[in-house]
Amino acid sequence: MSTITTPAGKAVEADDRVSPPDTLAADASDQTGDHPHADRARALRVTPTLVWVVVAIALVASLALGATRGREWYAARQTEAANAAAVAAAKQLAINFVTVDYTKVDADIARVKAGATGDFLKSYSSSASELTKVLVANQTVSSVQRTEAALVSGDQDSAIALVGVVAPTKNTAVPNGEIKTYRMRLDLRLVGDEWKVENLEFVG
């Protein structure tokens, strides 16, 4: 502490202490408002509008994903139902094809034709007359003891199925009967709301 005499002759005490440069710089910095962290916080501030935009985008994306999965699930269920119906139709036609009784051939043939379409219907219809003669001449009677059917491939309007049939059969050559086994591949097509066989082949 030192004493200073003013021009008026008064003595006053002067403080010898001097503010450190760092303190002055800090004060100056505070006064100029130079706060990098504060600026960054302001830049990152989330407004209500931004929140609603993010929520809306997430909601739209969720709804779109749900709709896509819903359509896929529905299409899969539709195909599954179509395949099951096709296999059932293939199995029934195979049963009708093998089941014959020479005393009622016309009814047996009519059942097969009702489940046929395309090339198979044409070829079977054209051979029906000759088939009737053979069945009646041999007094053929054939029934179905057991069947097994499986889908090979299919979609909502076409399918391929394999059907196995065990059929006790008798005729004039084998009056006591015998067990015959048939394995068939059937190509099916949806005609209107019914599955019909458009091709039938015997396979090993």
CORMO-V864419 format. One record per pair of residues at least 12 apart in sequence whose C-alpha atoms are under 6 Angstrom apart, sorted by sequence separation. I is the first residue (numbers start at 1). J is the second residue. D is the distance in whole Angstrom. If there is no record, write none. Layout:
# CORMO-V864419
i->I j->J d->D
i->I j->J d->D
This chain:
# CORMO-V864419
i->2 j->14 d->5
i->150 j->162 d->5
i->167 j->179 d->6
i->168 j->180 d->6
i->187 j->199 d->5
i->1 j->14 d->6
i->149 j->162 d->6
i->167 j->180 d->5
i->186 j->199 d->6
i->1 j->15 d->5
i->149 j->163 d->4
i->166 j->180 d->6
i->186 j->200 d->5
i->1 j->16 d->5
i->97 j->112 d->6
i->148 j->163 d->6
i->166 j->181 d->5
i->185 j->200 d->6
i->96 j->112 d->6
i->148 j->164 d->5
i->165 j->181 d->6
i->185 j->201 d->5
i->147 j->164 d->5
i->165 j->182 d->5
i->184 j->201 d->6
i->147 j->165 d->5
i->164 j->182 d->6
i->184 j->202 d->4
i->146 j->165 d->6
i->164 j->183 d->4
i->183 j->202 d->6
i->184 j->203 d->6
i->146 j->166 d->5
i->163 j->183 d->6
i->183 j->203 d->6
i->145 j->166 d->5
i->163 j->184 d->5
i->144 j->166 d->6
i->145 j->167 d->5
i->162 j->184 d->6
i->144 j->167 d->4
i->162 j->185 d->5
i->143 j->167 d->5
i->161 j->185 d->6
i->143 j->168 d->6
i->161 j->186 d->5
i->142 j->168 d->6
i->160 j->186 d->6
i->142 j->169 d->4
i->160 j->187 d->5
i->141 j->169 d->6
i->141 j->170 d->6
i->159 j->188 d->5
i->140 j->170 d->6
i->158 j->188 d->6
i->140 j->171 d->4
i->158 j->189 d->4
i->139 j->171 d->5
i->157 j->189 d->6
i->102 j->135 d->5
i->138 j->171 d->6
i->157 j->190 d->5
i->102 j->136 d->5
i->138 j->172 d->5
i->102 j->139 d->5
i->102 j->140 d->5
i->101 j->141 d->4
i->100 j->141 d->6
i->100 j->142 d->5
i->99 j->142 d->5
i->99 j->143 d->5
i->82 j->156 d->5
i->79 j->155 d->6
i->79 j->156 d->5
i->120 j->198 d->5
i->117 j->196 d->6
i->119 j->198 d->6
i->120 j->199 d->5
i->116 j->196 d->5
i->117 j->197 d->6
i->118 j->198 d->5
i->115 j->196 d->5
i->116 j->197 d->5
i->117 j->198 d->5
i->116 j->198 d->6
i->86 j->195 d->6
